[in-house]
Amino acid sequence: MKVILVVCDGLGDRPVRALGGLTPLQAARADALDRIASEGECGIMDVIAPGQPPGSDTAHLAIFGYDPFACYPGRGAFEALGVGVELQPGDVAFRCNFGTVNEDGVVIDRRAGRISSEEARQLAEALKEVRIESVSGVQAIFHHSSEHRGVLVLRGERLSRHVSDVDTHKAGVRPAAPRALDNSPEAERTAKALQEFLEKAGRILAEHPLNRDRIRRGLMPANTLLPRGAGTLPRIEPITKIWGVRAAAIAGGGLYKGVAKAVGFELIHVPGANGTVNTNLRGKVEAAIRALDDYDLVFLHVKATDNVSHDKNPAKKVKVIEWISRELMPLVEKVSSEGYYLAITGDHTTPSEVGEHRGDPVPLAIMGPDVRRDDVRKFDEISCARGALCRIRGTDLMRILMNYLGRVPLFGE
């Protein structure tokens, strides 16, 4: 028996005035998603806990069956693993945004106008020349991820992840100065090294020809870095060992590849899978169908629903949902014909009128040969709440799926 888990990032939403009081899922014509719901069992899921907004990193840990309160190592470590950095013990990694600050040092855009991946990649190359001099034995390593995102790794002796975020998640304010979050000399060293890197990086970015050209074209320059989520190499028992499965992951964004890699999934690369609304979704679905021949558990991540939610564009979210549904239909057909299982859900709610993560539950549907089919006929937040799965937490999902695969041992005698 095999199972594929599809996670549409930021899928959950709230009633939208521009959609006549419907959520984007309610407003969408999504035949494949509705088929999964009508042929399966449905419910809603508090990914972390009722009312608790999840980060995408902690959310995916929970969905994979891990308690994020017990094993979360910081987001930066997952970002680094996802872009191919082989973290070493003692490394401290940060997720970074290329952002835009004005002449007063105030953030006016946290994503530098959603700078393209190609332009951000050029800027990332320039940052490789930065050397840390104020803290002995520390090396700075910077990698581009996708679009405005990047990863900074500080490597050296006596470093700590207990340093504050520079990114305040807000425009209209200055970035925060990095500071130690405890009294340890390791945290102080890390904050000092980070501050030096940011100062040198800021000068390089401000003078870079690409940014000067962006200004001439009326675009926002990517003239600052906004690090957050300091993290270290996670020590997590692999999902393959816990459940005795062969597991593969297909994703575009570095974070999702990093979380999957950290818990033991093999990564399948798909050309053009970039974690944006322009991703090669068809290629990802085709890769997922092929992967079912070789793996017991396949994870397929789709980022686009979250992108348009953060852009506060509910009408586009409806179109993205309909696009995802169309592309998923061959996968649904494959699962149905082979007698496999398919689960579809989101990792968190991102209301498209709010543009930020919220703690509302997300819809969930599981189809398969012997699931307890209920009366739900449409895949959305309200319909799924009436389903047979009722209301679960994120850490319940993997055990439920493994139970269908017959891999959960008896508890007791």
C-alpha positions as CSV (number, residue, x, y, z in Angstrom):
1,M,0.0,0.0,0.0
2,K,1.2,3.5,-0.8
3,V,0.1,7.0,0.1
4,I,0.7,10.5,-1.3
5,L,0.4,13.6,0.9
6,V,-0.3,16.8,-0.9
7,V,0.2,20.0,1.0
8,C,-1.0,23.3,-0.5
9,D,0.8,26.0,1.5
10,G,-1.4,28.6,3.1
11,L,-4.5,26.9,1.7
12,G,-6.9,27.8,4.5
13,D,-8.8,31.1,4.4
14,R,-11.7,33.1,5.8
15,P,-14.8,34.5,4.2
16,V,-13.8,37.2,1.7
17,R,-16.0,40.2,1.0
18,A,-14.9,40.4,-2.6
19,L,-16.0,36.8,-3.1
20,G,-19.5,37.3,-1.7
21,G,-18.6,36.1,1.8
22,L,-17.1,32.8,0.5
23,T,-13.6,31.5,1.1
24,P,-11.4,31.0,-2.0
25,L,-11.9,27.3,-1.7
26,Q,-15.7,27.7,-1.6
27,A,-15.6,30.0,-4.6
28,A,-13.3,27.8,-6.7
29,R,-14.4,25.2,-9.2
30,A,-12.0,22.5,-8.3
31,D,-13.2,19.2,-9.6
32,A,-10.1,17.1,-8.5
33,L,-10.2,18.5,-4.9
34,D,-13.9,18.0,-4.7
35,R,-13.5,14.4,-6.0
36,I,-11.0,13.7,-3.2
37,A,-13.5,15.0,-0.7
38,S,-16.5,13.2,-2.1
39,E,-14.7,9.8,-2.5
40,G,-13.0,10.1,0.9
41,E,-13.3,11.1,4.5
42,C,-12.9,14.7,5.6
43,G,-12.1,16.8,8.6
44,I,-10.3,19.9,9.7
45,M,-6.9,20.1,11.3
46,D,-5.3,22.3,13.9
47,V,-1.8,21.9,12.6
48,I,-0.1,23.0,15.9
49,A,-3.0,23.7,18.3
50,P,-6.4,25.5,18.1
51,G,-5.8,29.2,17.6
52,Q,-2.0,28.9,17.2
53,P,-0.7,30.4,14.0
54,P,2.0,28.0,12.6
55,G,5.2,28.8,10.8
56,S,5.6,26.7,7.7
57,D,8.5,24.9,9.3
58,T,6.8,23.9,12.5
59,A,3.7,23.1,10.6
60,H,5.4,20.6,8.3
61,L,7.2,19.0,11.3
62,A,3.8,18.5,12.8
63,I,2.3,17.1,9.6
64,F,5.1,14.7,9.3
65,G,4.3,13.5,12.9
66,Y,6.9,15.3,14.9
67,D,6.2,17.4,18.0
68,P,7.7,20.8,17.0
69,F,7.8,21.9,20.7
70,A,10.2,19.1,21.3
71,C,12.4,19.0,18.2
72,Y,12.3,22.3,16.4
73,P,15.9,23.4,15.7
74,G,15.1,26.9,14.1
75,R,14.0,27.7,10.6
76,G,17.4,28.6,9.2
77,A,18.7,25.0,9.5
78,F,15.9,23.8,7.2
79,E,16.4,26.5,4.7
80,A,20.1,25.7,4.5
81,L,19.4,21.9,4.0
82,G,16.9,22.8,1.4
83,V,19.3,24.7,-0.8
84,G,21.9,22.0,-0.6
85,V,24.2,23.3,2.2
86,E,25.7,20.4,4.2
87,L,25.4,21.8,7.7
88,Q,28.1,20.9,10.1
89,P,27.7,20.5,13.9
90,G,28.1,24.0,15.3
91,D,26.9,25.9,12.2
92,V,24.2,28.5,12.7
93,A,22.0,29.1,9.7
94,F,19.5,32.0,9.1
95,R,16.8,32.4,6.6
96,C,17.2,35.8,4.9
97,N,15.1,38.1,2.7
98,F,16.5,40.6,0.3
99,G,14.7,43.7,1.3
100,T,14.5,47.4,0.5
101,V,15.3,50.2,3.0
102,N,15.1,54.0,2.3
103,E,17.8,56.6,3.0
104,D,16.8,56.6,6.7
105,G,17.3,52.8,7.0
106,V,13.5,52.1,7.3
107,V,12.2,49.0,5.6
108,I,9.8,49.9,2.8
109,D,9.5,46.4,1.3
110,R,10.5,43.1,2.9
111,R,10.8,41.3,-0.4
112,A,12.5,44.0,-2.6
113,G,9.5,44.2,-4.9
114,R,9.6,40.4,-5.2
115,I,13.0,40.6,-7.0
116,S,13.5,37.8,-9.5
117,S,15.5,34.8,-8.7
118,E,18.0,35.6,-11.4
119,E,18.7,39.1,-10.1
120,A,18.8,37.8,-6.5
121,R,21.3,35.1,-7.5
122,Q,23.6,37.7,-8.9
123,L,23.5,39.7,-5.7
124,A,24.1,36.5,-3.7
125,E,27.3,35.9,-5.7
126,A,28.6,39.3,-4.7
127,L,28.0,38.6,-1.0
128,K,30.4,35.6,-1.1
129,E,33.3,38.1,-0.7
130,V,32.3,39.1,2.8
131,R,34.8,38.1,5.5
132,I,34.2,38.2,9.2
133,E,37.1,39.9,11.0
134,S,35.7,41.1,14.3
135,V,35.0,37.5,15.6
136,S,37.9,35.1,15.2
137,G,37.4,31.8,13.5
138,V,34.0,32.5,12.0
139,Q,33.2,32.1,8.3
140,A,30.1,33.5,6.5
141,I,28.5,31.5,3.7
142,F,25.6,32.9,1.7
143,H,23.4,31.0,-0.7
144,H,20.4,32.2,-2.8
145,S,17.3,30.1,-2.4
146,S,14.4,31.4,-4.5
147,E,13.1,34.8,-5.5
148,H,13.9,37.2,-2.6
149,R,15.1,34.5,-0.3
150,G,18.5,33.3,0.8
151,V,20.4,31.5,3.5
152,L,23.3,32.7,5.6
153,V,25.4,30.2,7.5
154,L,27.9,31.2,10.1
155,R,30.5,28.5,10.6
156,G,33.1,28.4,13.3
157,E,33.7,27.7,16.9
158,R,31.5,28.6,19.9
159,L,28.4,29.9,18.1
160,S,24.8,29.8,19.2
161,R,21.4,29.9,17.6
162,H,20.1,32.0,20.5
163,V,20.2,35.3,18.7
164,S,17.3,37.6,17.8
165,D,15.7,38.1,14.4
166,V,16.8,41.1,12.4
167,D,13.6,40.9,10.3
168,T,10.7,42.4,12.2
169,H,8.2,41.2,9.7
170,K,7.0,44.8,9.3
171,A,7.5,47.6,6.8
172,G,7.8,51.1,8.1
173,V,10.3,50.3,10.8
174,R,14.1,49.9,10.9
175,P,15.5,46.3,11.0
176,A,16.3,45.2,14.5
177,A,19.9,44.9,15.5
178,P,20.9,41.3,16.2
179,R,21.4,40.6,19.9
180,A,22.1,37.6,22.2
181,L,19.0,36.0,23.6
182,D,20.9,34.6,26.6
183,N,24.0,35.6,28.6
184,S,26.3,33.1,26.9
185,P,29.5,34.2,25.2
186,E,28.5,32.0,22.2
187,A,25.4,34.0,21.6
188,E,27.3,37.3,21.9
189,R,29.9,36.1,19.4
190,T,27.2,35.0,17.0
191,A,25.3,38.3,17.2
192,K,28.5,40.3,16.7
193,A,29.5,38.2,13.7
194,L,26.0,38.6,12.2
195,Q,26.1,42.4,12.7
196,E,29.4,42.7,10.9
197,F,28.2,40.6,8.0
198,L,25.0,42.7,7.6
199,E,27.0,46.0,7.6
200,K,29.4,44.7,4.9
201,A,26.6,43.1,2.9
202,G,24.6,46.4,3.0
203,R,27.5,48.3,1.5
204,I,28.0,45.8,-1.3
205,L,24.3,45.7,-2.1
206,A,24.0,49.5,-2.1
207,E,26.8,49.9,-4.6
208,H,26.0,46.9,-6.8
209,P,25.3,47.8,-10.5
210,L,22.2,45.6,-10.5
211,N,20.6,47.7,-7.8
212,R,21.6,50.9,-9.5
213,D,19.9,49.7,-12.6
214,R,16.8,48.7,-10.7
215,I,16.6,52.3,-9.3
216,R,16.9,53.7,-12.8
217,R,14.1,51.4,-13.9
218,G,11.9,52.6,-11.1
219,L,12.2,49.3,-9.2
220,M,13.0,48.8,-5.6
221,P,16.7,48.0,-4.9
222,A,17.5,44.9,-2.9
223,N,19.8,46.9,-0.7
224,T,19.5,45.1,2.7
225,L,19.3,41.6,4.1
226,L,16.8,40.6,6.7
227,P,17.8,37.5,8.6
228,R,15.6,35.5,10.9
229,G,15.1,32.0,12.3
230,A,18.6,31.1,13.5
231,G,18.9,27.4,13.5
232,T,21.3,24.5,14.0
233,L,21.6,21.0,12.6
234,P,18.4,19.1,13.6
235,R,18.7,15.7,15.3
236,I,15.5,13.9,14.4
237,E,14.8,10.2,14.0
238,P,14.1,9.6,10.3
239,I,10.5,9.0,9.3
240,T,11.7,6.0,7.3
241,K,12.9,4.4,10.5
242,I,9.9,5.3,12.5
243,W,7.4,3.8,10.1
244,G,9.6,1.5,7.9
245,V,8.7,3.2,4.7
246,R,10.6,4.5,1.7
247,A,9.8,8.2,1.4
248,A,10.3,10.8,-1.3
249,A,9.6,14.6,-1.3
250,I,8.8,16.9,-4.2
251,A,8.9,20.6,-3.5
252,G,10.2,23.9,-5.0
253,G,10.9,26.1,-1.9
254,G,14.1,25.5,0.0
255,L,12.3,25.4,3.4
256,Y,10.1,22.5,2.5
257,K,12.9,20.5,0.9
258,G,14.9,21.2,4.0
259,V,12.3,20.0,6.5
260,A,11.6,16.9,4.3
261,K,15.4,16.1,4.1
262,A,15.9,16.6,7.8
263,V,13.3,14.0,8.6
264,G,14.5,11.4,6.1
265,F,12.7,12.0,2.8
266,E,14.7,11.6,-0.4
267,L,14.4,14.7,-2.5
268,I,13.3,14.4,-6.1
269,H,14.4,17.4,-8.2
270,V,12.0,18.7,-10.9
271,P,13.3,21.3,-13.4
272,G,11.3,24.5,-13.1
273,A,10.0,23.7,-9.6
274,N,10.7,27.0,-8.0
275,G,8.2,27.6,-5.1
276,T,6.4,30.4,-6.9
277,V,3.1,30.8,-8.8
278,N,5.1,30.1,-12.0
279,T,6.4,26.7,-10.8
280,N,6.4,23.6,-13.0
281,L,3.4,22.1,-11.2
282,R,2.7,19.6,-14.1
283,G,6.2,18.4,-13.8
284,K,5.9,18.0,-10.1
285,V,2.7,16.0,-10.4
286,E,4.2,13.8,-13.1
287,A,7.2,13.2,-10.8
288,A,4.9,12.2,-8.0
289,I,3.1,9.7,-10.2
290,R,6.4,8.1,-11.1
291,A,7.6,8.2,-7.5
292,L,4.7,6.0,-6.4
293,D,6.3,3.1,-8.3
294,D,9.3,3.2,-6.0
295,Y,8.3,4.8,-2.7
296,D,5.6,4.0,0.0
297,L,5.1,7.7,1.0
298,V,5.3,10.6,-1.4
299,F,5.1,14.2,-0.2
300,L,4.1,16.8,-2.8
301,H,4.3,20.5,-1.8
302,V,2.6,23.4,-3.6
303,K,3.6,26.9,-2.5
304,A,1.5,29.1,-4.9
305,T,-1.6,29.4,-2.6
306,D,0.5,30.9,0.1
307,N,2.2,33.4,-2.3
308,V,-1.1,34.9,-3.5
309,S,-2.5,34.9,0.1
310,H,0.5,37.0,1.3
311,D,-0.1,39.3,-1.6
312,K,-3.7,39.8,-0.4
313,N,-5.1,38.7,-3.7
314,P,-8.2,36.4,-3.0
315,A,-9.4,36.5,-6.7
316,K,-6.0,35.1,-7.8
317,K,-6.1,32.6,-5.0
318,V,-9.3,31.2,-6.5
319,K,-7.6,30.9,-9.9
320,V,-4.5,29.2,-8.3
321,I,-6.7,26.7,-6.5
322,E,-8.5,25.9,-9.8
323,W,-5.1,25.5,-11.5
324,I,-3.8,23.2,-8.8
325,S,-7.0,21.1,-9.1
326,R,-6.7,20.7,-12.8
327,E,-3.0,19.7,-12.6
328,L,-3.7,17.2,-9.8
329,M,-6.4,15.3,-11.7
330,P,-4.0,12.7,-13.3
331,L,-2.6,12.0,-9.8
332,V,-6.1,11.5,-8.5
333,E,-6.8,9.1,-11.4
334,K,-3.5,7.2,-10.7
335,V,-4.3,6.8,-7.0
336,S,-7.9,5.7,-7.7
337,S,-6.9,3.1,-10.3
338,E,-4.1,1.6,-8.2
339,G,-6.0,1.5,-4.9
340,Y,-3.5,3.9,-3.2
341,Y,-4.3,6.6,-0.6
342,L,-4.2,10.3,-1.2
343,A,-4.4,13.0,1.5
344,I,-4.7,16.7,0.7
345,T,-4.5,19.5,3.2
346,G,-2.8,22.8,4.0
347,D,0.0,23.6,6.4
348,H,-1.7,26.7,7.8
349,T,-4.4,29.3,7.1
350,T,-3.3,32.5,5.4
351,P,-6.4,34.7,5.0
352,S,-6.1,36.5,1.7
353,E,-7.6,39.7,3.2
354,V,-5.1,39.6,6.1
355,G,-1.9,38.4,4.3
356,E,-0.4,36.7,7.4
357,H,-0.6,33.3,9.0
358,R,-3.5,32.7,11.4
359,G,-4.4,29.9,13.8
360,D,-7.6,28.7,12.0
361,P,-7.8,25.0,11.2
362,V,-7.2,23.8,7.6
363,P,-9.4,21.4,5.6
364,L,-8.3,17.8,5.2
365,A,-9.5,15.0,2.9
366,I,-8.2,11.4,2.6
367,M,-9.3,9.1,-0.3
368,G,-8.5,5.4,-0.6
369,P,-9.9,2.0,-1.1
370,D,-11.3,1.5,2.4
371,V,-11.7,4.9,4.0
372,R,-14.9,5.7,5.9
373,R,-16.6,7.8,3.2
374,D,-18.8,10.6,4.6
375,D,-21.3,13.0,3.1
376,V,-18.9,15.8,2.3
377,R,-19.0,16.7,-1.4
378,K,-16.8,19.8,-1.6
379,F,-13.3,20.4,-0.4
380,D,-13.4,23.6,1.6
381,E,-13.0,24.8,5.2
382,I,-16.7,24.6,6.1
383,S,-17.7,21.4,4.2
384,C,-14.8,19.4,5.6
385,A,-15.7,20.4,9.1
386,R,-18.8,18.2,8.8
387,G,-16.7,15.1,7.8
388,A,-16.0,11.8,9.6
389,L,-12.4,12.7,10.6
390,C,-13.8,15.5,12.7
391,R,-11.1,17.8,14.1
392,I,-7.6,16.6,14.6
393,R,-4.1,18.0,15.2
394,G,-1.3,18.0,12.8
395,T,0.7,15.4,14.7
396,D,-2.2,13.0,14.3
397,L,-2.1,12.9,10.5
398,M,0.9,10.8,9.8
399,R,-0.3,8.1,12.3
400,I,-3.7,8.1,10.5
401,L,-2.0,7.6,7.1
402,M,0.4,4.9,8.4
403,N,-2.6,3.1,10.0
404,Y,-4.1,2.8,6.5
405,L,-0.8,1.3,5.3
406,G,-0.9,-1.2,8.2
407,R,2.3,0.1,9.8
408,V,1.2,1.3,13.2
409,P,1.9,-1.4,15.8
410,L,-0.6,-2.5,18.4
411,F,-0.5,-0.6,21.7
412,G,-1.0,-3.0,24.5
413,E,-1.9,-6.7,24.2
